[in-house]
């Protein structure tokens, strides 16, 4: 083929788990705040695309501003923060050699099918999240202490926990 792209098929996962969300209740003990107070959070893990968002539960008359999200919906890396990567470093394919014109039909390139220069990041999956686990959210240690009934039933059927 002229363009040997690899397909990453996520449609099956999306169709099986569309609308299924695991909900964990968690706490962040903020050691750098003035009064060393803990913050209540709700973590949502979306099974359709393995993304996470975190919302803060702000008590009434607490004096805190109501911020809509603690962490926006995205894949959460396990070992963050890491060093900054140059643009184009995190990619699914690496060009080994380029000869000829880069623009137009006259250029030729060879793709690295072994992915020797690829940067592999590990992201949190549903198997990593469980009650009592401590997760790293961009350098903050979040403790999961409870979950809702759908989440309990999901872990009971899938993992036997």
C-alpha positions, 0 to 999 in steps of 0.5 A: 500500500502507498500509505501503510497506516495502522488502524487503532480501532476504538469503535468496539469499546465505545459501542460497548461502554457508551454512557458507562461511567465509573464514579469514585469519591476521593480526598486530597489532603493539601499539605501546602494550603494555609490551614492544611485542609483536605478537599473532597473530590469526585473522580469520573472514569469514562469506560468508552474512551478511558478518560478521567475528569475530577470535580471538587465538592465545595461545601456551602459557605466555605469561602472557596470559589466554585471552580467547575473542574479540578481536572478536565476530561483527558487521559491521566498519565501515571507518572506525571509530571515528567519532563517536557517533550519537544513537539513531534516527540510523542507520536505513533510513528517515526520517520527513519529516512527522508529523501527527495522532495518533502512536499508533493508526490516526489518525496519518499520516506520510510516509516519505522515499523518497530517503533524504536523512537516512540515515547511510551506513556502509561495511563490510568486504566480501570484496573488501576482504580480501586478503593484505598488506592492512591493515584498521582494527579499531576503531582497531587496524591489523591486517595480513593475511599468510596464508589457508587453502586454501578462501579461496585457492580462493574468491579464485581462482574469484571474483576471479581473484587 
